[in-house]
Amino acid sequence: MRFLKRWLVPILAALMIAGIVVSFVPLTRQAEARAQAELTVLMSRAFTRIEEGAYLTEPVLDGGEESLLSKATAVARFLAHDDALLASDALLALCAQLSIDRIDIADADGTLIASSDETRIGLALGAQDAFAWTMAAASDESAALTKVDETVQGELYACVGRSDIEGFVLLTRDDPYVAQALANADAETLIADLPYGKDVLFQAQSGGEDGFFNESDNYCLRKTENGVTLIAARPTSEVFAVRNAAILSFGVSLVCILICGIAAYLLRLDSVITLEEEPPELDAAEEAESFLPEEAAAPEPEPETEPEPPAPRRRGRKQKQPEPEAEPEQSEVEVQHEQAVENAPRQAGRTGRRKSRAALDEQALQDAEDAFEKIVE
């Protein structure tokens, strides 16, 4: 009993903590596995939509590049027959007829010798990183190259080699159809409506290792396909929401069990103490006195000396009243009366009728008067 009284609460608390610790690990793994599966599905859907958007954009892009490349070949043939077209005005008029934005003509070193934009003449186009790819057509008259500008959406380039001299012709066009197709195929646009709830999906710069990682209170997944890098993120609070709720409910249940166990122990302990501490046995007299009221059980005070009652009147001759004598000693009748009162049987049960102290005093007074009248007579 002493062991339970001292160690019951610590044992129940230790069991509660052990239960929470044991359930924490599997619940955490289950929450992480669920988050990984859902983020993986989200990432797969995003790349599928990006591939579909690129598939729809390819025909428009291919058509724009082929159209511009054919125009570049026509300009190169015109220049082979008539050098007068090298004038800026003639090239500008040719741009209007062919619906292109700019015509640049460079020599074998990549320096512009003619252009529809006079400000560009003399520019070392081949020395720039953005146009270094054009130098492949400077010495190859059969070269036919196309490229899409990475900075300006929808801007196309077509480069062909010249057949009369070493050099190349470069045509530039801002195609609105290609720009619209590329806008519709943009990764950010395609995946904008994919995330659900508090998940986040965005395009990131290339670099970094693919896989799951934690950053800024978020559980993230990085993946790269076809040069596109995406990151899917979910707040950590959402990932482990089910786990936290389960642990909280489990803890509350254990606390309730702890409280009930302590209450049951205390109630049991109270009954045990009551049984162990039985009242001592009483003798018959004390047990009888214990059933009497407090007023009856208390010792009676000594009766005060009462004045003598007046002598009863008698008919006939008036007799001379005797002189008052000293108070006689207590008569034998009074002594017997007091012993009778003291030895009177007392009620042992609680349900019997009990006489009040006033009734007992009145009865004693009546008996004393009767005894006094007898003596006088």
MARTORNU-717290 format. One record per residue (C-alpha): residue number from 1; residue in three letters; x, y, z. Coordinates in Angstrom, 2 decimals, always signed. Layout:
<nodes>
NODE num residuo      px      py      pz
NODE NUM     ALA       X       Y       Z
...
</nodes>
This chain:
<nodes>
NODE num residuo      px      py      pz
NODE   1     MET   +0.00   +0.00   +0.00
NODE   2     ARG   +2.80   +2.42   +0.78
NODE   3     PHE   +4.45   +1.53   -2.52
NODE   4     LEU   +1.30   +2.38   -4.46
NODE   5     LYS   +0.79   +5.57   -2.47
NODE   6     ARG   +4.28   +6.80   -3.37
NODE   7     TRP   +4.83   +5.47   -6.90
NODE   8     LEU   +1.38   +5.30   -8.50
NODE   9     VAL   +1.45   +8.78  -10.03
NODE  10     PRO   +5.09   +8.54  -11.30
NODE  11     ILE   +4.40   +5.12  -12.83
NODE  12     LEU   +1.31   +6.33  -14.68
NODE  13     ALA   +3.17   +9.46  -15.88
NODE  14     ALA   +6.08   +7.34  -17.10
NODE  15     LEU   +3.70   +5.05  -18.96
NODE  16     MET   +2.06   +8.06  -20.60
NODE  17     ILE   +5.40   +9.50  -21.76
NODE  18     ALA   +6.57   +6.09  -22.99
NODE  19     GLY   +3.37   +5.66  -24.99
NODE  20     ILE   +3.78   +9.05  -26.65
NODE  21     VAL   +7.45   +8.34  -27.49
NODE  22     VAL   +6.66   +4.91  -28.91
NODE  23     SER   +3.83   +6.26  -31.08
NODE  24     PHE   +5.83   +9.31  -32.24
NODE  25     VAL   +8.24   +7.46  -34.54
NODE  26     PRO   +5.74   +5.41  -36.59
NODE  27     LEU   +3.35   +8.34  -36.90
NODE  28     THR   +6.19  +10.58  -38.13
NODE  29     ARG   +7.27   +8.06  -40.74
NODE  30     GLN   +3.72   +7.58  -41.88
NODE  31     ALA   +3.22  +11.35  -42.28
NODE  32     GLU   +6.48  +11.72  -44.24
NODE  33     ALA   +5.61   +8.80  -46.53
NODE  34     ARG   +2.21  +10.29  -47.25
NODE  35     ALA   +3.70  +13.72  -48.00
NODE  36     GLN   +6.34  +12.19  -50.29
NODE  37     ALA   +3.75  +10.26  -52.27
NODE  38     GLU   +1.48  +13.28  -52.72
NODE  39     LEU   +4.33  +15.63  -53.68
NODE  40     THR   +5.65  +13.06  -56.16
NODE  41     VAL   +2.24  +12.80  -57.80
NODE  42     LEU   +2.01  +16.59  -57.96
NODE  43     MET   +5.45  +16.81  -59.58
NODE  44     SER   +4.59  +14.12  -62.14
NODE  45     ARG   +1.42  +15.92  -63.14
NODE  46     ALA   +3.35  +19.17  -63.53
NODE  47     PHE   +5.96  +17.68  -65.88
NODE  48     THR   +3.25  +15.90  -67.86
NODE  49     ARG   +1.45  +19.18  -68.43
NODE  50     ILE   +4.70  +20.92  -69.40
NODE  51     GLU   +5.42  +18.21  -71.97
NODE  52     GLU   +1.92  +18.56  -73.40
NODE  53     GLY   +2.34  +22.33  -73.66
NODE  54     ALA   +5.68  +21.93  -75.44
NODE  55     TYR   +4.13  +19.41  -77.82
NODE  56     LEU   +1.44  +21.92  -78.79
NODE  57     THR   +4.01  +24.70  -79.24
NODE  58     GLU   +6.43  +22.79  -81.47
NODE  59     PRO   +4.33  +23.02  -84.67
NODE  60     VAL   +3.96  +26.78  -84.35
NODE  61     LEU   +7.65  +27.22  -83.56
NODE  62     ASP   +8.78  +24.95  -86.37
NODE  63     GLY   +6.53  +26.75  -88.85
NODE  64     GLY   +7.92  +30.16  -87.86
NODE  65     GLU  +11.53  +29.02  -88.15
NODE  66     GLU  +10.99  +27.39  -91.57
NODE  67     SER   +9.25  +30.49  -92.90
NODE  68     LEU  +12.07  +32.80  -91.74
NODE  69     LEU  +14.74  +30.43  -93.03
NODE  70     SER  +13.18  +30.39  -96.50
NODE  71     LYS  +13.14  +34.18  -96.55
NODE  72     ALA  +16.82  +34.29  -95.55
NODE  73     THR  +17.69  +31.97  -98.46
NODE  74     ALA  +15.79  +34.25 -100.87
NODE  75     VAL  +17.66  +37.35  -99.63
NODE  76     ALA  +21.01  +35.57 -100.08
NODE  77     ARG  +20.09  +34.75 -103.70
NODE  78     PHE  +19.03  +38.33 -104.38
NODE  79     LEU  +22.36  +39.61 -103.09
NODE  80     ALA  +24.28  +37.16 -105.31
NODE  81     HIS  +22.66  +38.68 -108.43
NODE  82     ASP  +22.51  +42.36 -107.43
NODE  83     ASP  +24.91  +44.09 -105.03
NODE  84     ALA  +22.72  +47.21 -105.10
NODE  85     LEU  +20.55  +45.56 -102.48
NODE  86     LEU  +23.33  +46.14  -99.91
NODE  87     ALA  +22.11  +49.69  -99.49
NODE  88     SER  +20.19  +50.29  -96.27
NODE  89     ASP  +17.16  +51.72  -98.08
NODE  90     ALA  +16.92  +48.69 -100.35
NODE  91     LEU  +17.23  +46.31  -97.38
NODE  92     LEU  +14.59  +48.27  -95.48
NODE  93     ALA  +12.19  +48.01  -98.41
NODE  94     LEU  +12.92  +44.31  -98.67
NODE  95     CYS  +12.05  +43.89  -94.96
NODE  96     ALA   +8.67  +45.47  -95.55
NODE  97     GLN   +7.94  +43.18  -98.49
NODE  98     LEU   +9.02  +40.01  -96.66
NODE  99     SER   +7.41  +40.96  -93.29
NODE 100     ILE  +10.62  +40.72  -91.31
NODE 101     ASP  +12.09  +43.11  -88.77
NODE 102     ARG  +15.77  +43.33  -89.69
NODE 103     ILE  +18.32  +42.12  -92.28
NODE 104     ASP  +22.02  +41.95  -91.34
NODE 105     ILE  +24.81  +41.03  -93.78
NODE 106     ALA  +28.24  +40.11  -92.39
NODE 107     ASP  +31.61  +39.22  -93.90
NODE 108     ALA  +33.77  +36.23  -93.11
NODE 109     ASP  +34.94  +37.82  -89.84
NODE 110     GLY  +31.39  +38.34  -88.61
NODE 111     THR  +31.47  +42.13  -89.01
NODE 112     LEU  +28.32  +43.70  -90.41
NODE 113     ILE  +28.94  +45.31  -93.84
NODE 114     ALA  +25.29  +46.12  -94.51
NODE 115     SER  +22.06  +46.27  -92.46
NODE 116     SER  +18.54  +47.59  -92.66
NODE 117     ASP  +19.46  +49.47  -89.49
NODE 118     GLU  +22.31  +51.82  -90.39
NODE 119     THR  +23.41  +52.10  -86.75
NODE 120     ARG  +24.46  +48.46  -86.74
NODE 121     ILE  +26.90  +48.67  -89.67
NODE 122     GLY  +30.42  +47.85  -88.49
NODE 123     LEU  +29.21  +45.85  -85.52
NODE 124     ALA  +31.34  +42.76  -84.78
NODE 125     LEU  +28.40  +40.45  -84.57
NODE 126     GLY  +30.45  +37.25  -84.52
NODE 127     ALA  +32.35  +38.39  -81.42
NODE 128     GLN  +29.20  +38.50  -79.28
NODE 129     ASP  +28.29  +35.46  -77.23
NODE 130     ALA  +24.65  +35.67  -78.18
NODE 131     PHE  +25.51  +35.47  -81.94
NODE 132     ALA  +28.60  +33.29  -81.90
NODE 133     TRP  +26.52  +30.49  -83.42
NODE 134     THR  +26.26  +32.44  -86.72
NODE 135     MET  +29.97  +32.03  -87.48
NODE 136     ALA  +29.26  +28.46  -88.57
NODE 137     ALA  +27.59  +29.88  -91.73
NODE 138     ALA  +30.37  +32.39  -92.57
NODE 139     SER  +32.40  +29.89  -94.57
NODE 140     ASP  +29.63  +27.42  -95.49
NODE 141     GLU  +27.25  +28.55  -98.17
NODE 142     SER  +24.94  +25.58  -97.56
NODE 143     ALA  +24.53  +26.37  -93.87
NODE 144     ALA  +20.96  +27.02  -92.69
NODE 145     LEU  +20.66  +27.85  -88.97
NODE 146     THR  +17.72  +28.94  -86.83
NODE 147     LYS  +17.40  +29.95  -83.22
NODE 148     VAL  +14.86  +31.30  -80.75
NODE 149     ASP  +15.91  +34.23  -78.61
NODE 150     GLU  +16.10  +33.26  -74.93
NODE 151     THR  +15.55  +36.79  -73.61
NODE 152     VAL  +12.85  +38.10  -75.96
NODE 153     GLN   +9.90  +35.73  -76.22
NODE 154     GLY   +8.82  +35.04  -79.81
NODE 155     GLU  +11.91  +36.52  -81.50
NODE 156     LEU  +13.36  +34.21  -84.19
NODE 157     TYR  +16.71  +34.20  -86.02
NODE 158     ALA  +17.58  +32.60  -89.40
NODE 159     CYS  +21.16  +32.53  -90.73
NODE 160     VAL  +22.36  +31.24  -94.18
NODE 161     GLY  +25.73  +31.40  -95.93
NODE 162     ARG  +26.35  +33.55  -99.02
NODE 163     SER  +27.24  +31.85 -102.29
NODE 164     ASP  +29.03  +34.80 -103.99
NODE 165     ILE  +31.43  +35.71 -101.18
NODE 166     GLU  +32.33  +34.47  -97.74
NODE 167     GLY  +29.91  +35.72  -95.19
NODE 168     PHE  +26.32  +35.17  -94.04
NODE 169     VAL  +22.88  +36.73  -94.04
NODE 170     LEU  +21.02  +37.04  -90.72
NODE 171     LEU  +17.29  +37.71  -90.55
NODE 172     THR  +15.41  +38.68  -87.37
NODE 173     ARG  +11.63  +38.57  -86.82
NODE 174     ASP   +9.38  +39.01  -83.79
NODE 175     ASP   +6.67  +36.46  -84.59
NODE 176     PRO   +3.44  +37.11  -82.61
NODE 177     TYR   +2.15  +33.58  -83.19
NODE 178     VAL   +5.30  +32.06  -81.79
NODE 179     ALA   +5.20  +34.49  -78.87
NODE 180     GLN   +1.61  +33.45  -78.05
NODE 181     ALA   +2.44  +29.78  -78.32
NODE 182     LEU   +5.47  +30.14  -76.05
NODE 183     ALA   +3.39  +32.10  -73.53
NODE 184     ASN   +0.83  +29.31  -73.43
NODE 185     ALA   +3.60  +26.74  -73.01
NODE 186     ASP   +5.31  +28.60  -70.16
NODE 187     ALA   +5.96  +26.32  -67.22
NODE 188     GLU   +4.70  +28.79  -64.62
NODE 189     THR   +1.46  +29.24  -66.56
NODE 190     LEU   +0.88  +25.55  -67.05
NODE 191     ILE   +1.41  +24.57  -63.40
NODE 192     ALA   -0.32  +27.56  -61.83
NODE 193     ASP   -3.55  +25.68  -61.02
NODE 194     LEU   -2.00  +22.34  -60.02
NODE 195     PRO   -1.20  +22.87  -56.30
NODE 196     TYR   -3.99  +22.03  -53.87
NODE 197     GLY   -4.45  +23.34  -50.33
NODE 198     LYS   -1.31  +24.91  -48.90
NODE 199     ASP   +1.08  +23.19  -51.34
NODE 200     VAL   +3.34  +25.37  -53.49
NODE 201     LEU   +4.78  +24.50  -56.92
NODE 202     PHE   +7.17  +26.82  -58.77
NODE 203     GLN   +9.95  +26.81  -61.32
NODE 204     ALA  +13.48  +27.22  -59.97
NODE 205     GLN  +16.89  +27.75  -61.43
NODE 206     SER  +18.84  +24.75  -62.56
NODE 207     GLY  +21.25  +23.35  -60.03
NODE 208     GLY  +21.00  +21.46  -56.81
NODE 209     GLU  +20.41  +17.83  -56.07
NODE 210     ASP  +17.03  +16.32  -56.80
NODE 211     GLY  +15.11  +14.77  -53.93
NODE 212     PHE  +13.35  +15.65  -50.68
NODE 213     PHE  +14.68  +18.24  -48.26
NODE 214     ASN  +13.51  +20.58  -45.48
NODE 215     GLU  +13.84  +24.32  -45.82
NODE 216     SER  +12.14  +27.26  -44.06
NODE 217     ASP   +9.61  +25.08  -42.22
NODE 218     ASN   +8.63  +23.39  -45.49
NODE 219     TYR   +8.98  +19.85  -46.75
NODE 220     CYS  +10.20  +20.19  -50.36
NODE 221     LEU  +10.82  +18.07  -53.47
NODE 222     ARG  +13.17  +19.17  -56.26
NODE 223     LYS  +13.12  +17.57  -59.72
NODE 224     THR  +14.61  +18.45  -63.12
NODE 225     GLU  +13.41  +17.18  -66.51
NODE 226     ASN  +14.23  +18.46  -70.03
NODE 227     GLY  +16.06  +21.45  -68.64
NODE 228     VAL  +13.14  +22.53  -66.42
NODE 229     THR  +13.58  +22.47  -62.63
NODE 230     LEU  +10.54  +22.44  -60.38
NODE 231     ILE  +10.18  +22.55  -56.61
NODE 232     ALA   +7.07  +21.36  -54.78
NODE 233     ALA   +6.75  +22.46  -51.14
NODE 234     ARG   +4.34  +21.76  -48.31
NODE 235     PRO   +4.38  +23.40  -44.85
NODE 236     THR   +5.74  +21.14  -42.13
NODE 237     SER   +2.68  +21.84  -39.99
NODE 238     GLU   +0.48  +20.38  -42.73
NODE 239     VAL   +2.74  +17.36  -43.20
NODE 240     PHE   +2.58  +16.37  -39.53
NODE 241     ALA   -0.94  +17.63  -38.78
NODE 242     VAL   -2.39  +14.12  -38.51
NODE 243     ARG   +0.50  +12.97  -36.33
NODE 244     ASN   +0.15  +15.92  -33.97
NODE 245     ALA   -3.60  +15.40  -33.69
NODE 246     ALA   -3.15  +11.68  -32.96
NODE 247     ILE   -0.50  +12.32  -30.32
NODE 248     LEU   -2.64  +15.03  -28.73
NODE 249     SER   -5.69  +12.77  -28.52
NODE 250     PHE   -3.53   +9.93  -27.19
NODE 251     GLY   -2.04  +12.23  -24.54
NODE 252     VAL   -5.47  +13.48  -23.49
NODE 253     SER   -6.70   +9.89  -23.18
NODE 254     LEU   -3.73   +8.96  -21.03
NODE 255     VAL   -4.24  +12.01  -18.81
NODE 256     CYS   -7.88  +11.01  -18.31
NODE 257     ILE   -6.79   +7.49  -17.44
NODE 258     LEU   -4.23   +8.93  -15.02
NODE 259     ILE   -6.84  +11.08  -13.29
NODE 260     CYS   -9.30   +8.19  -13.07
NODE 261     GLY   -6.60   +5.89  -11.66
NODE 262     ILE   -5.59   +8.38   -9.00
NODE 263     ALA   -9.22   +9.03   -8.06
NODE 264     ALA   -9.97   +5.31   -7.81
NODE 265     TYR   -6.87   +4.78   -5.69
NODE 266     LEU   -7.81   +7.60   -3.33
NODE 267     LEU  -11.35   +6.27   -2.93
NODE 268     ARG  -10.04   +2.78   -2.24
NODE 269     LEU   -7.51   +4.15   +0.22
NODE 270     ASP  -10.26   +5.99   +2.14
NODE 271     SER  -12.31   +2.82   +2.57
NODE 272     VAL   -9.24   +0.86   +3.69
NODE 273     ILE   -8.40   +3.47   +6.31
NODE 274     THR  -12.00   +3.41   +7.54
NODE 275     LEU  -11.92   -0.36   +7.96
NODE 276     GLU   -8.54   -0.35   +9.65
NODE 277     GLU   -9.43   +2.39  +12.15
NODE 278     GLU  -12.50   +0.82  +13.86
NODE 279     PRO  -13.82   +2.55  +17.00
NODE 280     PRO  -12.96   +0.91  +20.39
NODE 281     GLU  -15.56   -1.27  +22.10
NODE 282     LEU  -17.68   +0.33  +24.83
NODE 283     ASP  -19.15   -1.30  +27.90
NODE 284     ALA  -22.87   -1.58  +28.38
NODE 285     ALA  -23.15   +1.56  +30.56
NODE 286     GLU  -21.16   +3.80  +28.22
NODE 287     GLU  -23.03   +2.42  +25.22
NODE 288     ALA  -26.31   +3.21  +26.93
NODE 289     GLU  -25.17   +6.72  +27.80
NODE 290     SER  -24.00   +7.29  +24.23
NODE 291     PHE  -27.59   +6.92  +22.99
NODE 292     LEU  -28.91   +9.55  +25.39
NODE 293     PRO  -29.03  +13.20  +24.35
NODE 294     GLU  -26.36  +15.52  +25.63
NODE 295     GLU  -28.70  +17.18  +28.09
NODE 296     ALA  -29.73  +13.85  +29.64
NODE 297     ALA  -26.17  +12.48  +29.73
NODE 298     ALA  -24.78  +15.53  +31.50
NODE 299     PRO  -24.67  +15.29  +35.31
NODE 300     GLU  -27.59  +16.92  +37.05
NODE 301     PRO  -26.74  +19.95  +39.14
NODE 302     GLU  -27.39  +19.83  +42.84
NODE 303     PRO  -30.88  +21.03  +43.64
NODE 304     GLU  -31.05  +24.45  +45.18
NODE 305     THR  -32.76  +24.95  +48.54
NODE 306     GLU  -36.34  +25.83  +47.86
NODE 307     PRO  -38.55  +27.75  +50.28
NODE 308     GLU  -41.00  +25.72  +52.30
NODE 309     PRO  -44.49  +25.73  +50.89
NODE 310     PRO  -47.17  +27.34  +53.07
NODE 311     ALA  -49.04  +25.05  +55.39
NODE 312     PRO  -52.44  +23.99  +54.17
NODE 313     ARG  -55.37  +25.75  +55.79
NODE 314     ARG  -57.61  +23.75  +58.02
NODE 315     ARG  -61.18  +24.34  +58.91
NODE 316     GLY  -62.02  +25.11  +62.47
NODE 317     ARG  -60.07  +26.87  +65.09
NODE 318     LYS  -57.10  +28.85  +64.03
NODE 319     GLN  -53.99  +27.28  +65.44
NODE 320     LYS  -50.89  +29.06  +66.44
NODE 321     GLN  -48.16  +28.83  +63.84
NODE 322     PRO  -45.00  +27.11  +65.14
NODE 323     GLU  -41.84  +29.01  +65.14
NODE 324     PRO  -39.53  +28.34  +62.26
NODE 325     GLU  -37.04  +25.71  +63.10
NODE 326     ALA  -33.74  +24.97  +61.63
NODE 327     GLU  -33.87  +23.16  +58.33
NODE 328     PRO  -34.07  +19.48  +59.11
NODE 329     GLU  -31.72  +17.07  +57.56
NODE 330     GLN  -32.71  +15.30  +54.40
NODE 331     SER  -35.45  +12.83  +55.18
NODE 332     GLU  -35.28   +9.18  +54.39
NODE 333     VAL  -38.04   +9.56  +51.80
NODE 334     GLU  -36.08  +12.18  +49.91
NODE 335     VAL  -32.97  +10.00  +49.98
NODE 336     GLN  -34.91   +7.05  +48.62
NODE 337     HIS  -36.42   +9.31  +45.96
NODE 338     GLU  -33.01  +10.50  +44.80
NODE 339     GLN  -31.67   +6.93  +44.67
NODE 340     ALA  -34.72   +5.86  +42.70
NODE 341     VAL  -34.13   +8.65  +40.21
NODE 342     GLU  -30.46   +7.77  +39.85
NODE 343     ASN  -31.09   +4.04  +39.48
NODE 344     ALA  -33.97   +4.49  +37.05
NODE 345     PRO  -33.44   +2.43  +33.86
NODE 346     ARG  -32.30   +4.49  +30.94
NODE 347     GLN  -33.40   +3.99  +27.36
NODE 348     ALA  -30.93   +1.92  +25.29
NODE 349     GLY  -32.44   +2.54  +21.87
NODE 350     ARG  -32.50   +5.68  +19.89
NODE 351     THR  -36.05   +5.21  +18.76
NODE 352     GLY  -37.63   +5.24  +22.27
NODE 353     ARG  -39.22   +8.28  +23.77
NODE 354     ARG  -36.88  +10.47  +25.78
NODE 355     LYS  -37.90  +12.72  +28.64
NODE 356     SER  -36.58  +16.18  +28.66
NODE 357     ARG  -34.72  +17.62  +31.59
NODE 358     ALA  -37.61  +19.93  +32.42
NODE 359     ALA  -39.98  +16.98  +32.75
NODE 360     LEU  -37.55  +15.17  +35.07
NODE 361     ASP  -37.16  +18.29  +37.25
NODE 362     GLU  -40.93  +18.76  +37.43
NODE 363     GLN  -41.46  +15.11  +38.46
NODE 364     ALA  -38.78  +15.38  +41.16
NODE 365     LEU  -40.37  +18.56  +42.52
NODE 366     GLN  -43.80  +16.90  +42.64
NODE 367     ASP  -42.41  +13.90  +44.53
NODE 368     ALA  -40.66  +16.23  +47.02
NODE 369     GLU  -43.93  +18.14  +47.70
NODE 370     ASP  -45.84  +14.92  +48.25
NODE 371     ALA  -43.22  +13.66  +50.71
NODE 372     PHE  -43.23  +16.99  +52.59
NODE 373     GLU  -47.05  +16.95  +52.96
NODE 374     LYS  -46.85  +13.43  +54.37
NODE 375     ILE  -44.32  +14.56  +56.99
NODE 376     VAL  -46.43  +17.54  +57.95
NODE 377     GLU  -49.49  +15.38  +58.34
</nodes>
